[in-house]
Amino acid sequence: MCPPIGTEVMVKFRKTIGAVNQDAVPMRVVHQLRNTIGLMFIKGKSV
């Protein structure tokens, strides 16, 4: 189940050969369709 729209989540990007970023970054869920969610970076928010 996907998180509801407006939820802030910590995201760590991964590729098949390894992680893109070392630390998770804050993002907000902006839309969802079936089992896919759209994320937006949260401006000015640090971990």
Secondary structure, DSSP 8 states (H G I E B T S, - for coil): ----TT-EEEE--EETTEES-SS-EEEEEEEEETTEEEEEE-TT---
